[in-house]
Amino acid sequence: MCRRKCRKRFVVASQSTACHQHQLTTQTDLRGQLRLNEPMARHVSWRAGGCAAQAYFPADLQDFIAFMVRLRHDEPLLMVGLGSNLLVRDGGYQGTAIFMHGVRRGLSELRLEADGSIYAEAGVASPKLARFAANHQRAQAEFFAGIPGTVGGALAMNAGCYGGETWNFVERVLMINRQGEKVLRTPKDFTIGYRHVGLNAATDEIFAAAWFRFPDDTNNTARSRIKELLKRRIAQQPLQLPNAGSVFRNPAGDHAARLIEAAGLKGTWMGQAQVSEKHANFIVNPEGKASASAIEMLIARIGASVQEKFGVALVPEVRIVGDAVVEESTEVSAKK
Ligand SMILES: Cc1cc2nc3c(=O)[nH]c(=O)nc-3n(C[C@H](O)[C@H](O)[C@H](O)COP(=O)(O)OP(=O)(O)OC[C@H]3O[C@@H](n4cnc5c(N)ncnc54)[C@H](O)[C@@H]3O)c2cc1C
């Protein structure tokens, strides 16, 4: 891997904030795709943000492991699923982004095990897991149908909704460490909370796969419940506009959306980013032209306003990484 060359190119790219793309052929024993200066706006649901200095799209689990073995152990690493909870600042990410969903196959293995558990690799889309479980007469996986991310992202975030939460159904997980070694872990190795998962041991490991156990769908209602939950989402969320789902976690005993709406912030613009008119805890990028800094400033503005009006400190749920670029002309306004 021509690390020094890549770094040099990225310095130029990050100064201009433009992503000058380069594709590299990978070394012969790697089967995935390596790219330089990959525009992350293509890969995150907000459709905004800067570039990753280097991006790797593994062909499959073995290829991902082979890449990890080769990667410098101190290389900054950003795991990316479907980017539905992620924003890379406009100055870009000076490290390596690894895409589990992949341009080809990725980490996409999904199967029913002989013991009745479901094995899903990190790149499997959560809605696919929901449908697979329902088709195999398993209940309570329906909530995954409306979460537009991957299994890896759901494990990292403890994603959940409508009463379901990812880690309630995890039996064990396959982790890969920075040396490319496989580590099997169980939920007791983690501190698990609301939209939070932390490994108890101080090691740097990545979710590669999980074994889920769901109860039997004795009433055969899982498939109709998926339809019903998706209908509810379409009615409540601005799904036709680029967004990243709920921006803030709900504070104990309340809803972030209620507080944001009560603070009079629905519809507020910051540059090209707007607090959704449909769901106050969503920030949308209606024309696909918002900068990451406009989105981040709007998040800060919402947090400050809710704190000032109600004394509640909202905690962001979305993950923001990378380097900022100062944007002088962005102003908050009631109109665009
Ligand atoms: C319209 C919409 C609705 C949503 N509704 C919900 C909802 O109801 N409930 C909910 O919980 N979330 C919801 N979300 C947020 C988001 O979909 C979830 O958090 C999802 O689980 C993120 O998965 P992802 O693959 O997109 O992760 P990404 O956005 O790609 O990454 C999110 C975080 O996980 C890390 N990560 C990703 N993969 C791995 C891995 N393999 N190993 C280690 N870390 C990893 C990333 O580095 C990042 O920090 C919604 C988002 C949208 C756009």
The ligand as a Gaussian input file, in Angstrom:
#p B3LYP/6-31G(d) Opt

LIG

0 1
 C      -34.688000       7.328000       8.386000
 C      -33.887000       6.790000       9.541000
 C      -34.540000       6.157000      10.590000
 C      -33.800000       5.652000      11.662000
 N      -34.469000       5.028000      12.676000
 C      -33.774000       4.505000      13.704000
 C      -34.446000       3.835000      14.771000
 O      -35.668000       3.688000      14.772000
 N      -33.703000       3.342000      15.784000
 C      -32.350000       3.465000      15.805000
 O      -31.734000       2.990000      16.766000
 N      -31.689000       4.098000      14.825000
 C      -32.356000       4.624000      13.781000
 N      -31.695000       5.275000      12.782000
 C      -30.229000       5.451000      12.869000
 C      -29.406000       4.346000      12.192000
 O      -30.123000       3.764000      11.135000
 C      -28.974000       3.270000      13.184000
 O      -28.171000       3.786000      14.209000
 C      -28.219000       2.143000      12.454000
 O      -28.063000       1.043000      13.309000
 C      -26.824000       2.593000      11.972000
 O      -26.319000       1.581000      11.132000
 P      -25.328000       1.922000       9.950000
 O      -24.906000       0.640000       9.355000
 O      -25.938000       2.895000       9.018000
 O      -24.150000       2.569000      10.762000
 P      -23.246000       3.805000      10.338000
 O      -24.087000       5.038000      10.301000
 O      -22.483000       3.471000       9.129000
 O      -22.294000       3.891000      11.618000
 C      -22.827000       4.271000      12.884000
 C      -21.754000       4.043000      13.952000
 O      -21.494000       2.658000      14.084000
 C      -20.117000       2.378000      13.835000
 N      -20.047000       1.085000      13.144000
 C      -20.667000       0.725000      11.994000
 N      -20.369000      -0.546000      11.690000
 C      -19.539000      -0.997000      12.665000
 C      -18.871000      -2.245000      12.899000
 N      -19.027000      -3.282000      12.072000
 N      -18.084000      -2.359000      13.989000
 C      -17.923000      -1.313000      14.830000
 N      -18.522000      -0.105000      14.665000
 C      -19.330000       0.039000      13.589000
 C      -19.645000       3.536000      12.964000
 O      -18.245000       3.706000      13.039000
 C      -20.412000       4.685000      13.573000
 O      -19.793000       5.135000      14.763000
 C      -32.389000       5.794000      11.687000
 C      -31.731000       6.420000      10.619000
 C      -32.480000       6.908000       9.547000
 C      -31.764000       7.566000       8.409000

